[in-house]
Amino acid sequence: MTETTPLTIDKSTTALVIIDLQKGVVGVPTFPHASADVVARAAKLAGAFRSHAMPVFLVHVTPSRDGKDSLRPIADAPMQWSTSRPADWAEFVPELNPAADDFVITKRQWGAFTGTELDLQLRRRGIGTIVLCGISTSAGVESTARFAFEFGYQQIFAEDACAARSAAEHTHSTTVIFPRLGRVRTTEQVLGALS
């Protein structure tokens, strides 16, 4: 991780966006950070943002009841989704301690912008910068980040509050893609910029 400039955060125009830290996602092994560590760091970030009255967006993914909005591309390595999920699959993990003032975004695909009101709710609150974290680094987080870049948001990535299905996927996103879209920092660096 290359830090080229000190991290400063404008508390009046910055929001936290947490991707897919839900019961059905965090139960799968992740690398290079264990999902429990990712959740703990994201919870610290959420607590800090809430203490400064900064918006927290909790994003989770789930298909509609009939499943017809699930994407099924013809692909060489298609995602394997179980058709039967536990009833609590899309529930946020309790460690996030969701608050009444948090914004809940339900998405039907990897990225949090397509087909949701995330962009609308950020813009209506004057948000120009987002801090991103969650699982999976190379899917949900990266897809959201690419759209955020195209929509003109400034981005800060909490690298150790993200994880992927493999260390290679995570490393590619955090060392090749994210530095082109924003600033890659640790959770502690983000928390330090808020204090």
Secondary structure as UniProt FT lines:
FT   TURN            11..12
FT   STRAND          14..19
FT   HELIX           23..26
FT   HELIX           35..51
FT   TURN            52..53
FT   STRAND          56..61
FT   TURN            65..66
FT   TURN            68..69
FT   TURN            87..90
FT   HELIX           94..96
FT   TURN            100..101
FT   STRAND          103..107
FT   TURN            114..115
FT   HELIX           118..124
FT   TURN            125..126
FT   STRAND          129..135
FT   HELIX           137..141
FT   HELIX           142..150
FT   TURN            151..152
FT   STRAND          154..164
FT   HELIX           167..172
FT   HELIX           173..177
FT   HELIX           178..181
FT   STRAND          183..185
FT   HELIX           187..194
//
